[in-house]
């Protein structure tokens, strides 16, 4: 498991491997449902959702995955900015900071 994953997530996976595997399979099934959305767009949407619930781990995860799927840095920032009027200024600013941390780590 990657070192960039949060320690609580890694501990959960270690303590409850069957539940963790089922959870990961559910997430994979949702992404692969056969809908028309391409991976880049799916991760940008998930980035917006993660911003709304103020989940640092999910923001960083979907930012990384969106980049791997071909998203540009300005697309990540735009996806987060779209949450501003729905989720509020503090959550949006925090998510922008987390996205910038991901971008800085990539160089």
SULBELDA-V520411 format. One record per pair of residues at least 12 apart in sequence whose ideal C-beta (glycine too) atoms are under 8 Angstrom apart, sorted by sequence separation. I is the first residue (numbers start at 0). GAP is how many residues later the second one is. If there is no record, write none. Layout:
I_GAP / I_GAP
This chain:
0_12 / 45_12 / 46_12 / 49_12 / 79_12 / 82_12 / 62_13 / 65_13 / 46_15 / 79_15 / 80_15 / 45_16 / 46_16 / 79_16 / 43_18 / 42_19 / 45_19 / 46_19 / 76_19 / 79_19 / 58_21 / 42_22 / 43_22 / 76_22 / 42_23 / 75_23 / 38_26 / 39_26 / 42_26 / 75_26 / 41_27 / 43_27 / 75_27 / 42_28 / 50_28 / 39_29 / 46_29 / 50_29 / 38_30 / 39_30 / 72_30 / 37_31 / 38_31 / 39_31 / 43_31 / 47_31 / 51_31 / 43_32 / 46_32 / 47_32 / 50_32 / 46_33 / 53_33 / 44_34 / 47_34 / 51_34 / 39_35 / 43_35 / 47_35 / 51_35 / 62_35 / 66_35 / 50_36 / 58_36 / 62_36 / 53_37 / 55_38 / 59_38 / 63_38 / 51_39 / 58_39 / 59_39 / 62_39 / 66_39 / 50_40 / 53_40 / 58_40 / 62_40 / 50_41 / 53_41 / 59_41 / 55_42 / 59_42 / 50_44 / 49_45 / 8_48 / 46_48 / 5_51 / 4_52 / 46_52 / 3_56 / 3_60
